[in-house]
Amino acid sequence: MPAVRINISLEPEVVAVLRRRSRRMQMPASRYIAALVQADAQRALDEAAEEGYRLLSSGAGAFAQAAAAIADETWPAWDVVPAEVHDA
């Protein structure tokens, strides 16, 4: 994807840190900022997914208890082998 030029204003201390960090990572400052933005977006997605999994799993225990109760009622009937199959 082609790059889009933008102008931003940063405090001198932030610029110094940006230049130092991008130099250490051996990439242009703009690429370093892009990587930070992409990492932040991924982090937000991961947090949303984690919250979704947490919400989905919160009902899993109640479902398992309800399913176990139903299984206790119905499985014994399924385990009975008809006489003609048993005698064959």
PDB file of N, CA, C and O in Angstrom:
ATOM      1  N   MET A   1       0.854  -1.171   0.000  1.00  0.00           N
ATOM      2  CA  MET A   1       0.000   0.000   0.000  1.00  0.00           C
ATOM      3  C   MET A   1       0.901   1.235   0.000  1.00  0.00           C
ATOM      4  O   MET A   1       1.874   1.292   0.752  1.00  0.00           O
ATOM      5  N   PRO A   2       0.589   2.200  -0.819  1.00  0.00           N
ATOM      6  CA  PRO A   2       1.421   3.405  -0.847  1.00  0.00           C
ATOM      7  C   PRO A   2       1.268   4.202   0.451  1.00  0.00           C
ATOM      8  O   PRO A   2       0.205   4.225   1.071  1.00  0.00           O
ATOM      9  N   ALA A   3       2.363   4.852   0.837  1.00  0.00           N
ATOM     10  CA  ALA A   3       2.362   5.663   2.051  1.00  0.00           C
ATOM     11  C   ALA A   3       1.616   6.973   1.809  1.00  0.00           C
ATOM     12  O   ALA A   3       1.602   7.504   0.698  1.00  0.00           O
ATOM     13  N   VAL A   4       1.004   7.473   2.863  1.00  0.00           N
ATOM     14  CA  VAL A   4       0.311   8.760   2.825  1.00  0.00           C
ATOM     15  C   VAL A   4       1.077   9.716   3.734  1.00  0.00           C
ATOM     16  O   VAL A   4       1.351   9.403   4.892  1.00  0.00           O
ATOM     17  N   ARG A   5       1.407  10.846   3.213  1.00  0.00           N
ATOM     18  CA  ARG A   5       2.166  11.836   3.978  1.00  0.00           C
ATOM     19  C   ARG A   5       1.212  12.596   4.900  1.00  0.00           C
ATOM     20  O   ARG A   5       0.143  13.043   4.484  1.00  0.00           O
ATOM     21  N   ILE A   6       1.628  12.731   6.169  1.00  0.00           N
ATOM     22  CA  ILE A   6       0.877  13.543   7.130  1.00  0.00           C
ATOM     23  C   ILE A   6       1.870  14.403   7.911  1.00  0.00           C
ATOM     24  O   ILE A   6       3.062  14.096   7.957  1.00  0.00           O
ATOM     25  N   ASN A   7       1.386  15.462   8.514  1.00  0.00           N
ATOM     26  CA  ASN A   7       2.199  16.310   9.389  1.00  0.00           C
ATOM     27  C   ASN A   7       1.692  16.150  10.810  1.00  0.00           C
ATOM     28  O   ASN A   7       0.488  16.206  11.060  1.00  0.00           O
ATOM     29  N   ILE A   8       2.618  15.949  11.740  1.00  0.00           N
ATOM     30  CA  ILE A   8       2.243  15.899  13.153  1.00  0.00           C
ATOM     31  C   ILE A   8       3.205  16.788  13.923  1.00  0.00           C
ATOM     32  O   ILE A   8       4.334  17.013  13.488  1.00  0.00           O
ATOM     33  N   SER A   9       2.765  17.286  15.048  1.00  0.00           N
ATOM     34  CA  SER A   9       3.614  18.104  15.918  1.00  0.00           C
ATOM     35  C   SER A   9       3.863  17.330  17.207  1.00  0.00           C
ATOM     36  O   SER A   9       2.927  16.840  17.838  1.00  0.00           O
ATOM     37  N   LEU A  10       5.114  17.226  17.587  1.00  0.00           N
ATOM     38  CA  LEU A  10       5.501  16.512  18.794  1.00  0.00           C
ATOM     39  C   LEU A  10       6.422  17.388  19.638  1.00  0.00           C
ATOM     40  O   LEU A  10       7.138  18.237  19.107  1.00  0.00           O
ATOM     41  N   GLU A  11       6.402  17.181  20.931  1.00  0.00           N
ATOM     42  CA  GLU A  11       7.319  17.885  21.819  1.00  0.00           C
ATOM     43  C   GLU A  11       8.749  17.421  21.502  1.00  0.00           C
ATOM     44  O   GLU A  11       8.958  16.286  21.074  1.00  0.00           O
ATOM     45  N   PRO A  12       9.719  18.302  21.712  1.00  0.00           N
ATOM     46  CA  PRO A  12      11.106  17.944  21.423  1.00  0.00           C
ATOM     47  C   PRO A  12      11.578  16.673  22.144  1.00  0.00           C
ATOM     48  O   PRO A  12      12.347  15.892  21.583  1.00  0.00           O
ATOM     49  N   GLU A  13      11.124  16.468  23.373  1.00  0.00           N
ATOM     50  CA  GLU A  13      11.521  15.272  24.120  1.00  0.00           C
ATOM     51  C   GLU A  13      10.986  14.011  23.441  1.00  0.00           C
ATOM     52  O   GLU A  13      11.671  12.990  23.394  1.00  0.00           O
ATOM     53  N   VAL A  14       9.783  14.085  22.927  1.00  0.00           N
ATOM     54  CA  VAL A  14       9.175  12.939  22.239  1.00  0.00           C
ATOM     55  C   VAL A  14       9.923  12.655  20.941  1.00  0.00           C
ATOM     56  O   VAL A  14      10.166  11.499  20.593  1.00  0.00           O
ATOM     57  N   VAL A  15      10.282  13.710  20.236  1.00  0.00           N
ATOM     58  CA  VAL A  15      11.035  13.544  18.992  1.00  0.00           C
ATOM     59  C   VAL A  15      12.383  12.893  19.282  1.00  0.00           C
ATOM     60  O   VAL A  15      12.820  12.018  18.534  1.00  0.00           O
ATOM     61  N   ALA A  16      13.034  13.301  20.342  1.00  0.00           N
ATOM     62  CA  ALA A  16      14.331  12.717  20.696  1.00  0.00           C
ATOM     63  C   ALA A  16      14.186  11.221  20.986  1.00  0.00           C
ATOM     64  O   ALA A  16      15.002  10.416  20.538  1.00  0.00           O
ATOM     65  N   VAL A  17      13.151  10.858  21.734  1.00  0.00           N
ATOM     66  CA  VAL A  17      12.912   9.438  22.033  1.00  0.00           C
ATOM     67  C   VAL A  17      12.576   8.680  20.746  1.00  0.00           C
ATOM     68  O   VAL A  17      13.077   7.579  20.518  1.00  0.00           O
ATOM     69  N   LEU A  18      11.729   9.275  19.914  1.00  0.00           N
ATOM     70  CA  LEU A  18      11.353   8.645  18.651  1.00  0.00           C
ATOM     71  C   LEU A  18      12.589   8.377  17.786  1.00  0.00           C
ATOM     72  O   LEU A  18      12.758   7.277  17.260  1.00  0.00           O
ATOM     73  N   ARG A  19      13.433   9.371  17.646  1.00  0.00           N
ATOM     74  CA  ARG A  19      14.625   9.204  16.817  1.00  0.00           C
ATOM     75  C   ARG A  19      15.577   8.152  17.405  1.00  0.00           C
ATOM     76  O   ARG A  19      16.150   7.339  16.679  1.00  0.00           O
ATOM     77  N   ARG A  20      15.728   8.188  18.708  1.00  0.00           N
ATOM     78  CA  ARG A  20      16.613   7.233  19.360  1.00  0.00           C
ATOM     79  C   ARG A  20      16.080   5.802  19.199  1.00  0.00           C
ATOM     80  O   ARG A  20      16.829   4.882  18.872  1.00  0.00           O
ATOM     81  N   ARG A  21      14.799   5.637  19.430  1.00  0.00           N
ATOM     82  CA  ARG A  21      14.193   4.294  19.328  1.00  0.00           C
ATOM     83  C   ARG A  21      14.186   3.798  17.885  1.00  0.00           C
ATOM     84  O   ARG A  21      14.495   2.632  17.638  1.00  0.00           O
ATOM     85  N   SER A  22      13.845   4.649  16.939  1.00  0.00           N
ATOM     86  CA  SER A  22      13.804   4.206  15.540  1.00  0.00           C
ATOM     87  C   SER A  22      15.210   3.871  15.045  1.00  0.00           C
ATOM     88  O   SER A  22      15.391   2.944  14.255  1.00  0.00           O
ATOM     89  N   ARG A  23      16.199   4.627  15.511  1.00  0.00           N
ATOM     90  CA  ARG A  23      17.578   4.331  15.131  1.00  0.00           C
ATOM     91  C   ARG A  23      17.996   2.975  15.713  1.00  0.00           C
ATOM     92  O   ARG A  23      18.645   2.177  15.037  1.00  0.00           O
ATOM     93  N   ARG A  24      17.625   2.728  16.948  1.00  0.00           N
ATOM     94  CA  ARG A  24      17.945   1.454  17.587  1.00  0.00           C
ATOM     95  C   ARG A  24      17.268   0.291  16.855  1.00  0.00           C
ATOM     96  O   ARG A  24      17.843  -0.792  16.747  1.00  0.00           O
ATOM     97  N   MET A  25      16.059   0.510  16.357  1.00  0.00           N
ATOM     98  CA  MET A  25      15.319  -0.528  15.629  1.00  0.00           C
ATOM     99  C   MET A  25      15.737  -0.580  14.155  1.00  0.00           C
ATOM    100  O   MET A  25      15.284  -1.445  13.405  1.00  0.00           O
ATOM    101  N   GLN A  26      16.600   0.349  13.750  1.00  0.00           N
ATOM    102  CA  GLN A  26      17.098   0.433  12.377  1.00  0.00           C
ATOM    103  C   GLN A  26      15.963   0.564  11.363  1.00  0.00           C
ATOM    104  O   GLN A  26      15.886  -0.172  10.379  1.00  0.00           O
ATOM    105  N   MET A  27      15.091   1.524  11.642  1.00  0.00           N
ATOM    106  CA  MET A  27      13.995   1.816  10.713  1.00  0.00           C
ATOM    107  C   MET A  27      13.698   3.306  10.751  1.00  0.00           C
ATOM    108  O   MET A  27      14.000   3.977  11.738  1.00  0.00           O
ATOM    109  N   PRO A  28      13.112   3.820   9.688  1.00  0.00           N
ATOM    110  CA  PRO A  28      12.739   5.238   9.686  1.00  0.00           C
ATOM    111  C   PRO A  28      11.727   5.528  10.804  1.00  0.00           C
ATOM    112  O   PRO A  28      10.959   4.655  11.208  1.00  0.00           O
ATOM    113  N   ALA A  29      11.746   6.754  11.281  1.00  0.00           N
ATOM    114  CA  ALA A  29      10.829   7.149  12.355  1.00  0.00           C
ATOM    115  C   ALA A  29       9.378   6.923  11.949  1.00  0.00           C
ATOM    116  O   ALA A  29       8.561   6.506  12.771  1.00  0.00           O
ATOM    117  N   SER A  30       9.055   7.195  10.686  1.00  0.00           N
ATOM    118  CA  SER A  30       7.663   7.003  10.240  1.00  0.00           C
ATOM    119  C   SER A  30       7.270   5.527  10.300  1.00  0.00           C
ATOM    120  O   SER A  30       6.141   5.197  10.661  1.00  0.00           O
ATOM    121  N   ARG A  31       8.204   4.638   9.945  1.00  0.00           N
ATOM    122  CA  ARG A  31       7.925   3.194  10.004  1.00  0.00           C
ATOM    123  C   ARG A  31       7.778   2.745  11.450  1.00  0.00           C
ATOM    124  O   ARG A  31       6.942   1.896  11.760  1.00  0.00           O
ATOM    125  N   TYR A  32       8.596   3.318  12.338  1.00  0.00           N
ATOM    126  CA  TYR A  32       8.506   2.990  13.763  1.00  0.00           C
ATOM    127  C   TYR A  32       7.140   3.409  14.315  1.00  0.00           C
ATOM    128  O   TYR A  32       6.508   2.651  15.050  1.00  0.00           O
ATOM    129  N   ILE A  33       6.691   4.603  13.966  1.00  0.00           N
ATOM    130  CA  ILE A  33       5.368   5.070  14.412  1.00  0.00           C
ATOM    131  C   ILE A  33       4.274   4.162  13.845  1.00  0.00           C
ATOM    132  O   ILE A  33       3.336   3.796  14.553  1.00  0.00           O
ATOM    133  N   ALA A  34       4.400   3.803  12.571  1.00  0.00           N
ATOM    134  CA  ALA A  34       3.405   2.915  11.950  1.00  0.00           C
ATOM    135  C   ALA A  34       3.347   1.576  12.689  1.00  0.00           C
ATOM    136  O   ALA A  34       2.262   1.043  12.920  1.00  0.00           O
ATOM    137  N   ALA A  35       4.507   1.033  13.058  1.00  0.00           N
ATOM    138  CA  ALA A  35       4.547  -0.236  13.784  1.00  0.00           C
ATOM    139  C   ALA A  35       3.870  -0.101  15.149  1.00  0.00           C
ATOM    140  O   ALA A  35       3.162  -1.007  15.588  1.00  0.00           O
ATOM    141  N   LEU A  36       4.090   1.030  15.813  1.00  0.00           N
ATOM    142  CA  LEU A  36       3.436   1.262  17.108  1.00  0.00           C
ATOM    143  C   LEU A  36       1.915   1.337  16.959  1.00  0.00           C
ATOM    144  O   LEU A  36       1.178   0.774  17.769  1.00  0.00           O
ATOM    145  N   VAL A  37       1.456   2.026  15.932  1.00  0.00           N
ATOM    146  CA  VAL A  37       0.016   2.161  15.695  1.00  0.00           C
ATOM    147  C   VAL A  37      -0.592   0.800  15.372  1.00  0.00           C
ATOM    148  O   VAL A  37      -1.663   0.460  15.875  1.00  0.00           O
ATOM    149  N   GLN A  38       0.089   0.025  14.537  1.00  0.00           N
ATOM    150  CA  GLN A  38      -0.418  -1.308  14.195  1.00  0.00           C
ATOM    151  C   GLN A  38      -0.429  -2.227  15.416  1.00  0.00           C
ATOM    152  O   GLN A  38      -1.372  -2.995  15.603  1.00  0.00           O
ATOM    153  N   ALA A  39       0.602  -2.154  16.236  1.00  0.00           N
ATOM    154  CA  ALA A  39       0.642  -2.969  17.454  1.00  0.00           C
ATOM    155  C   ALA A  39      -0.478  -2.575  18.405  1.00  0.00           C
ATOM    156  O   ALA A  39      -1.085  -3.435  19.043  1.00  0.00           O
ATOM    157  N   ASP A  40      -0.754  -1.276  18.502  1.00  0.00           N
ATOM    158  CA  ASP A  40      -1.841  -0.812  19.359  1.00  0.00           C
ATOM    159  C   ASP A  40      -3.188  -1.301  18.842  1.00  0.00           C
ATOM    160  O   ASP A  40      -4.044  -1.701  19.631  1.00  0.00           O
ATOM    161  N   ALA A  41      -3.385  -1.275  17.526  1.00  0.00           N
ATOM    162  CA  ALA A  41      -4.642  -1.760  16.936  1.00  0.00           C
ATOM    163  C   ALA A  41      -4.796  -3.254  17.197  1.00  0.00           C
ATOM    164  O   ALA A  41      -5.893  -3.715  17.514  1.00  0.00           O
ATOM    165  N   GLN A  42      -3.707  -4.019  17.068  1.00  0.00           N
ATOM    166  CA  GLN A  42      -3.768  -5.461  17.332  1.00  0.00           C
ATOM    167  C   GLN A  42      -4.073  -5.725  18.805  1.00  0.00           C
ATOM    168  O   GLN A  42      -4.849  -6.622  19.132  1.00  0.00           O
ATOM    169  N   ARG A  43      -3.465  -4.945  19.684  1.00  0.00           N
ATOM    170  CA  ARG A  43      -3.705  -5.076  21.115  1.00  0.00           C
ATOM    171  C   ARG A  43      -5.184  -4.828  21.435  1.00  0.00           C
ATOM    172  O   ARG A  43      -5.773  -5.536  22.252  1.00  0.00           O
ATOM    173  N   ALA A  44      -5.771  -3.831  20.796  1.00  0.00           N
ATOM    174  CA  ALA A  44      -7.195  -3.531  21.008  1.00  0.00           C
ATOM    175  C   ALA A  44      -8.066  -4.696  20.535  1.00  0.00           C
ATOM    176  O   ALA A  44      -9.033  -5.059  21.203  1.00  0.00           O
ATOM    177  N   LEU A  45      -7.725  -5.279  19.386  1.00  0.00           N
ATOM    178  CA  LEU A  45      -8.467  -6.443  18.890  1.00  0.00           C
ATOM    179  C   LEU A  45      -8.332  -7.626  19.849  1.00  0.00           C
ATOM    180  O   LEU A  45      -9.313  -8.313  20.137  1.00  0.00           O
ATOM    181  N   ASP A  46      -7.124  -7.858  20.338  1.00  0.00           N
ATOM    182  CA  ASP A  46      -6.886  -8.958  21.264  1.00  0.00           C
ATOM    183  C   ASP A  46      -7.683  -8.770  22.559  1.00  0.00           C
ATOM    184  O   ASP A  46      -8.244  -9.725  23.097  1.00  0.00           O
ATOM    185  N   GLU A  47      -7.726  -7.530  23.050  1.00  0.00           N
ATOM    186  CA  GLU A  47      -8.493  -7.245  24.263  1.00  0.00           C
ATOM    187  C   GLU A  47      -9.980  -7.486  24.034  1.00  0.00           C
ATOM    188  O   GLU A  47     -10.659  -8.039  24.899  1.00  0.00           O
ATOM    189  N   ALA A  48     -10.489  -7.075  22.876  1.00  0.00           N
ATOM    190  CA  ALA A  48     -11.903  -7.293  22.553  1.00  0.00           C
ATOM    191  C   ALA A  48     -12.203  -8.782  22.440  1.00  0.00           C
ATOM    192  O   ALA A  48     -13.239  -9.248  22.914  1.00  0.00           O
ATOM    193  N   ALA A  49     -11.304  -9.521  21.818  1.00  0.00           N
ATOM    194  CA  ALA A  49     -11.497 -10.971  21.690  1.00  0.00           C
ATOM    195  C   ALA A  49     -11.465 -11.630  23.059  1.00  0.00           C
ATOM    196  O   ALA A  49     -12.280 -12.506  23.348  1.00  0.00           O
ATOM    197  N   GLU A  50     -10.536 -11.218  23.896  1.00  0.00           N
ATOM    198  CA  GLU A  50     -10.445 -11.782  25.247  1.00  0.00           C
ATOM    199  C   GLU A  50     -11.727 -11.511  26.030  1.00  0.00           C
ATOM    200  O   GLU A  50     -12.237 -12.389  26.726  1.00  0.00           O
ATOM    201  N   GLU A  51     -12.234 -10.304  25.912  1.00  0.00           N
ATOM    202  CA  GLU A  51     -13.491  -9.963  26.600  1.00  0.00           C
ATOM    203  C   GLU A  51     -14.637 -10.809  26.050  1.00  0.00           C
ATOM    204  O   GLU A  51     -15.479 -11.284  26.813  1.00  0.00           O
ATOM    205  N   GLY A  52     -14.674 -10.999  24.737  1.00  0.00           N
ATOM    206  CA  GLY A  52     -15.716 -11.830  24.140  1.00  0.00           C
ATOM    207  C   GLY A  52     -15.635 -13.265  24.619  1.00  0.00           C
ATOM    208  O   GLY A  52     -16.655 -13.870  24.946  1.00  0.00           O
ATOM    209  N   TYR A  53     -14.417 -13.821  24.663  1.00  0.00           N
ATOM    210  CA  TYR A  53     -14.243 -15.190  25.161  1.00  0.00           C
ATOM    211  C   TYR A  53     -14.685 -15.285  26.618  1.00  0.00           C
ATOM    212  O   TYR A  53     -15.328 -16.253  27.023  1.00  0.00           O
ATOM    213  N   ARG A  54     -14.330 -14.269  27.396  1.00  0.00           N
ATOM    214  CA  ARG A  54     -14.708 -14.259  28.816  1.00  0.00           C
ATOM    215  C   ARG A  54     -16.235 -14.234  28.963  1.00  0.00           C
ATOM    216  O   ARG A  54     -16.795 -14.952  29.791  1.00  0.00           O
ATOM    217  N   LEU A  55     -16.892 -13.411  28.164  1.00  0.00           N
ATOM    218  CA  LEU A  55     -18.356 -13.347  28.228  1.00  0.00           C
ATOM    219  C   LEU A  55     -18.998 -14.655  27.778  1.00  0.00           C
ATOM    220  O   LEU A  55     -19.963 -15.122  28.384  1.00  0.00           O
ATOM    221  N   LEU A  56     -18.459 -15.241  26.715  1.00  0.00           N
ATOM    222  CA  LEU A  56     -19.005 -16.512  26.231  1.00  0.00           C
ATOM    223  C   LEU A  56     -18.793 -17.632  27.239  1.00  0.00           C
ATOM    224  O   LEU A  56     -19.671 -18.474  27.434  1.00  0.00           O
ATOM    225  N   SER A  57     -17.637 -17.641  27.873  1.00  0.00           N
ATOM    226  CA  SER A  57     -17.345 -18.733  28.798  1.00  0.00           C
ATOM    227  C   SER A  57     -18.057 -18.569  30.131  1.00  0.00           C
ATOM    228  O   SER A  57     -18.185 -19.540  30.877  1.00  0.00           O
ATOM    229  N   SER A  58     -18.523 -17.368  30.451  1.00  0.00           N
ATOM    230  CA  SER A  58     -19.186 -17.160  31.735  1.00  0.00           C
ATOM    231  C   SER A  58     -20.456 -17.994  31.845  1.00  0.00           C
ATOM    232  O   SER A  58     -20.841 -18.374  32.951  1.00  0.00           O
ATOM    233  N   GLY A  59     -21.112 -18.285  30.738  1.00  0.00           N
ATOM    234  CA  GLY A  59     -22.318 -19.104  30.765  1.00  0.00           C
ATOM    235  C   GLY A  59     -22.038 -20.581  30.575  1.00  0.00           C
ATOM    236  O   GLY A  59     -22.958 -21.395  30.651  1.00  0.00           O
ATOM    237  N   ALA A  60     -20.783 -20.945  30.328  1.00  0.00           N
ATOM    238  CA  ALA A  60     -20.446 -22.345  30.049  1.00  0.00           C
ATOM    239  C   ALA A  60     -20.698 -23.239  31.257  1.00  0.00           C
ATOM    240  O   ALA A  60     -21.172 -24.365  31.102  1.00  0.00           O
ATOM    241  N   GLY A  61     -20.393 -22.763  32.437  1.00  0.00           N
ATOM    242  CA  GLY A  61     -20.607 -23.560  33.652  1.00  0.00           C
ATOM    243  C   GLY A  61     -22.075 -23.853  33.879  1.00  0.00           C
ATOM    244  O   GLY A  61     -22.446 -24.985  34.189  1.00  0.00           O
ATOM    245  N   ALA A  62     -22.913 -22.840  33.726  1.00  0.00           N
ATOM    246  CA  ALA A  62     -24.359 -23.027  33.903  1.00  0.00           C
ATOM    247  C   ALA A  62     -24.900 -23.977  32.841  1.00  0.00           C
ATOM    248  O   ALA A  62     -25.741 -24.828  33.133  1.00  0.00           O
ATOM    249  N   PHE A  63     -24.416 -23.832  31.607  1.00  0.00           N
ATOM    250  CA  PHE A  63     -24.857 -24.730  30.539  1.00  0.00           C
ATOM    251  C   PHE A  63     -24.450 -26.166  30.845  1.00  0.00           C
ATOM    252  O   PHE A  63     -25.246 -27.088  30.668  1.00  0.00           O
ATOM    253  N   ALA A  64     -23.211 -26.361  31.304  1.00  0.00           N
ATOM    254  CA  ALA A  64     -22.728 -27.705  31.607  1.00  0.00           C
ATOM    255  C   ALA A  64     -23.561 -28.340  32.714  1.00  0.00           C
ATOM    256  O   ALA A  64     -23.874 -29.528  32.642  1.00  0.00           O
ATOM    257  N   GLN A  65     -23.919 -27.576  33.723  1.00  0.00           N
ATOM    258  CA  GLN A  65     -24.751 -28.117  34.807  1.00  0.00           C
ATOM    259  C   GLN A  65     -26.132 -28.495  34.288  1.00  0.00           C
ATOM    260  O   GLN A  65     -26.656 -29.553  34.634  1.00  0.00           O
ATOM    261  N   ALA A  66     -26.724 -27.641  33.463  1.00  0.00           N
ATOM    262  CA  ALA A  66     -28.042 -27.937  32.907  1.00  0.00           C
ATOM    263  C   ALA A  66     -27.979 -29.146  31.985  1.00  0.00           C
ATOM    264  O   ALA A  66     -28.866 -29.999  32.018  1.00  0.00           O
ATOM    265  N   ALA A  67     -26.940 -29.226  31.165  1.00  0.00           N
ATOM    266  CA  ALA A  67     -26.798 -30.356  30.250  1.00  0.00           C
ATOM    267  C   ALA A  67     -26.572 -31.653  31.013  1.00  0.00           C
ATOM    268  O   ALA A  67     -27.091 -32.697  30.619  1.00  0.00           O
ATOM    269  N   ALA A  68     -25.810 -31.604  32.094  1.00  0.00           N
ATOM    270  CA  ALA A  68     -25.566 -32.805  32.901  1.00  0.00           C
ATOM    271  C   ALA A  68     -26.857 -33.298  33.536  1.00  0.00           C
ATOM    272  O   ALA A  68     -27.100 -34.503  33.610  1.00  0.00           O
ATOM    273  N   ALA A  69     -27.681 -32.367  33.992  1.00  0.00           N
ATOM    274  CA  ALA A  69     -28.960 -32.767  34.594  1.00  0.00           C
ATOM    275  C   ALA A  69     -29.858 -33.445  33.562  1.00  0.00           C
ATOM    276  O   ALA A  69     -30.502 -34.451  33.858  1.00  0.00           O
ATOM    277  N   ILE A  70     -29.897 -32.900  32.367  1.00  0.00           N
ATOM    278  CA  ILE A  70     -30.710 -33.502  31.293  1.00  0.00           C
ATOM    279  C   ILE A  70     -30.131 -34.859  30.915  1.00  0.00           C
ATOM    280  O   ILE A  70     -30.881 -35.813  30.709  1.00  0.00           O
ATOM    281  N   ALA A  71     -28.819 -34.956  30.823  1.00  0.00           N
ATOM    282  CA  ALA A  71     -28.177 -36.221  30.473  1.00  0.00           C
ATOM    283  C   ALA A  71     -28.462 -37.284  31.525  1.00  0.00           C
ATOM    284  O   ALA A  71     -28.694 -38.444  31.186  1.00  0.00           O
ATOM    285  N   ASP A  72     -28.446 -36.901  32.790  1.00  0.00           N
ATOM    286  CA  ASP A  72     -28.747 -37.858  33.859  1.00  0.00           C
ATOM    287  C   ASP A  72     -30.154 -38.423  33.721  1.00  0.00           C
ATOM    288  O   ASP A  72     -30.407 -39.577  34.068  1.00  0.00           O
ATOM    289  N   GLU A  73     -31.066 -37.602  33.212  1.00  0.00           N
ATOM    290  CA  GLU A  73     -32.450 -38.049  33.047  1.00  0.00           C
ATOM    291  C   GLU A  73     -32.628 -38.926  31.809  1.00  0.00           C
ATOM    292  O   GLU A  73     -33.406 -39.880  31.836  1.00  0.00           O
ATOM    293  N   THR A  74     -31.915 -38.613  30.727  1.00  0.00           N
ATOM    294  CA  THR A  74     -32.187 -39.286  29.455  1.00  0.00           C
ATOM    295  C   THR A  74     -31.224 -40.414  29.109  1.00  0.00           C
ATOM    296  O   THR A  74     -31.639 -41.363  28.444  1.00  0.00           O
ATOM    297  N   TRP A  75     -29.980 -40.361  29.519  1.00  0.00           N
ATOM    298  CA  TRP A  75     -29.020 -41.389  29.127  1.00  0.00           C
ATOM    299  C   TRP A  75     -29.362 -42.785  29.636  1.00  0.00           C
ATOM    300  O   TRP A  75     -29.163 -43.754  28.903  1.00  0.00           O
ATOM    301  N   PRO A  76     -29.866 -42.928  30.858  1.00  0.00           N
ATOM    302  CA  PRO A  76     -30.202 -44.294  31.285  1.00  0.00           C
ATOM    303  C   PRO A  76     -31.165 -44.985  30.311  1.00  0.00           C
ATOM    304  O   PRO A  76     -31.057 -46.193  30.100  1.00  0.00           O
ATOM    305  N   ALA A  77     -32.088 -44.252  29.726  1.00  0.00           N
ATOM    306  CA  ALA A  77     -33.031 -44.847  28.769  1.00  0.00           C
ATOM    307  C   ALA A  77     -32.302 -45.263  27.494  1.00  0.00           C
ATOM    308  O   ALA A  77     -32.694 -46.236  26.850  1.00  0.00           O
ATOM    309  N   TRP A  78     -31.268 -44.554  27.129  1.00  0.00           N
ATOM    310  CA  TRP A  78     -30.521 -44.892  25.918  1.00  0.00           C
ATOM    311  C   TRP A  78     -29.625 -46.109  26.125  1.00  0.00           C
ATOM    312  O   TRP A  78     -29.301 -46.812  25.169  1.00  0.00           O
ATOM    313  N   ASP A  79     -29.233 -46.354  27.351  1.00  0.00           N
ATOM    314  CA  ASP A  79     -28.319 -47.459  27.638  1.00  0.00           C
ATOM    315  C   ASP A  79     -29.017 -48.815  27.675  1.00  0.00           C
ATOM    316  O   ASP A  79     -28.347 -49.848  27.683  1.00  0.00           O
ATOM    317  N   VAL A  80     -30.346 -48.834  27.698  1.00  0.00           N
ATOM    318  CA  VAL A  80     -31.089 -50.087  27.728  1.00  0.00           C
ATOM    319  C   VAL A  80     -31.019 -50.715  26.343  1.00  0.00           C
ATOM    320  O   VAL A  80     -31.353 -50.068  25.351  1.00  0.00           O
ATOM    321  N   VAL A  81     -30.589 -51.966  26.269  1.00  0.00           N
ATOM    322  CA  VAL A  81     -30.494 -52.690  25.004  1.00  0.00           C
ATOM    323  C   VAL A  81     -31.767 -53.507  24.838  1.00  0.00           C
ATOM    324  O   VAL A  81     -32.133 -54.268  25.734  1.00  0.00           O
ATOM    325  N   PRO A  82     -32.460 -53.357  23.681  1.00  0.00           N
ATOM    326  CA  PRO A  82     -33.676 -54.122  23.452  1.00  0.00           C
ATOM    327  C   PRO A  82     -33.391 -55.631  23.544  1.00  0.00           C
ATOM    328  O   PRO A  82     -32.297 -56.079  23.203  1.00  0.00           O
ATOM    329  N   ALA A  83     -34.359 -56.393  23.997  1.00  0.00           N
ATOM    330  CA  ALA A  83     -34.183 -57.822  24.224  1.00  0.00           C
ATOM    331  C   ALA A  83     -33.784 -58.562  22.953  1.00  0.00           C
ATOM    332  O   ALA A  83     -32.912 -59.430  22.999  1.00  0.00           O
ATOM    333  N   GLU A  84     -34.405 -58.237  21.814  1.00  0.00           N
ATOM    334  CA  GLU A  84     -34.074 -58.968  20.588  1.00  0.00           C
ATOM    335  C   GLU A  84     -32.648 -58.717  20.120  1.00  0.00           C
ATOM    336  O   GLU A  84     -32.041 -59.601  19.517  1.00  0.00           O
ATOM    337  N   VAL A  85     -32.093 -57.527  20.384  1.00  0.00           N
ATOM    338  CA  VAL A  85     -30.716 -57.246  20.025  1.00  0.00           C
ATOM    339  C   VAL A  85     -29.785 -57.969  20.996  1.00  0.00           C
ATOM    340  O   VAL A  85     -28.735 -58.476  20.602  1.00  0.00           O
ATOM    341  N   HIS A  86     -30.179 -58.009  22.263  1.00  0.00           N
ATOM    342  CA  HIS A  86     -29.352 -58.624  23.299  1.00  0.00           C
ATOM    343  C   HIS A  86     -29.310 -60.155  23.122  1.00  0.00           C
ATOM    344  O   HIS A  86     -28.273 -60.775  23.357  1.00  0.00           O
ATOM    345  N   ASP A  87     -30.428 -60.757  22.711  1.00  0.00           N
ATOM    346  CA  ASP A  87     -30.511 -62.200  22.561  1.00  0.00           C
ATOM    347  C   ASP A  87     -29.899 -62.703  21.270  1.00  0.00           C
ATOM    348  O   ASP A  87     -29.621 -63.896  21.157  1.00  0.00           O
ATOM    349  N   ALA A  88     -29.680 -61.845  20.301  1.00  0.00           N
ATOM    350  CA  ALA A  88     -29.197 -62.264  18.976  1.00  0.00           C
ATOM    351  C   ALA A  88     -27.829 -62.767  18.987  1.00  0.00           C
ATOM    352  O   ALA A  88     -27.303 -63.151  17.942  1.00  0.00           O
TER     353      ALA A  88
END
